[in-house]
Amino acid sequence: MGGVKRDYQGKEKERKDKARDVQRNAYTSMFEAFRDELDEHHDRRMRVQKVSRDVTALSKKIVRKLRQPIPQRIQSEIDERMKEIVDLLSTIEDDVQGMNRHRYGLICLEEFAEAVSFAHYLRYQTLITPRELSAALPLRIDLTPSEYVFGVFDLTGEMMRFATSVTALSGSMPASSGDSDGDSDDAGRRTILADLQDVSSMLQICPPLGGGGKNSNYSKKTDVMVEQVRKVERLAYGVTVRGTERPKGWMPDLNEGPRGGGGDAEDVTMD
């Protein structure tokens, strides 16, 4: 049995949880409908947020497994992760229809776009199109333009890390085996630096999403992307001009400035 609450005079306080008749009027049913609608909204939002966190985690696991070429064992694991992502998103498919598609932000789809576009790039050395990206998600959940564009922004960060690791191991800039349009290595192959520069130029000349103010997400991601391209350019410079001076397995310092002095204070990433 719970204790008895008393006021400053020592008198027992009336329990607030005692059953009492609630007076109903013409507005009672209206506010009860508002209450039910808000409860449904919060429940839906919690479901979407939980699924979004899980999809984000699975997308990051896919990105960490990707490398070129993609072995069959890794491809099987990626396919399994993709199936898990589709199964998770299917549970909230009905919750994000109509205006709810924009009411509940699916930030996880930016991570999904990054993972799928990076895998596509490693296979074909081309930028995935919005149509191809939507085809990778066989659900009634349409990818918005911002989710595609911000996924491409994140892709540039993965391309930078890929260029760094491959160059450190092989001593040369990653390049495709296809035709070159002029931005190529000594063997006439198109390098990842040329692809990064093309993507960067495209995103910089496109009309910015959301207004593109100085403090907007688009503007911040643009600044980070430009710095990532500069890091790969410094990496290519070091390999081309000073490559013979580097010992085998040398890991480039991407924070090194163009004149060899102190560069950025920290490594900037898209995450």
URBELCOR-V222297 format. One record per helix or strand of 2 or more residues. SS is the DSSP state (H for helix, E for strand). FROM is the first residue (numbers start at 1). TO is the last residue. If there is no record, write none. Layout:
ss = [SS | SS]
from = [FROM | FROM]
to = [TO | TO]
This chain:
ss = [H | H | H | H | H | H | H | E | H | H | H]
from = [28 | 72 | 94 | 100 | 108 | 130 | 145 | 190 | 192 | 209 | 217]
to = [65 | 90 | 96 | 103 | 124 | 135 | 170 | 191 | 205 | 211 | 245]
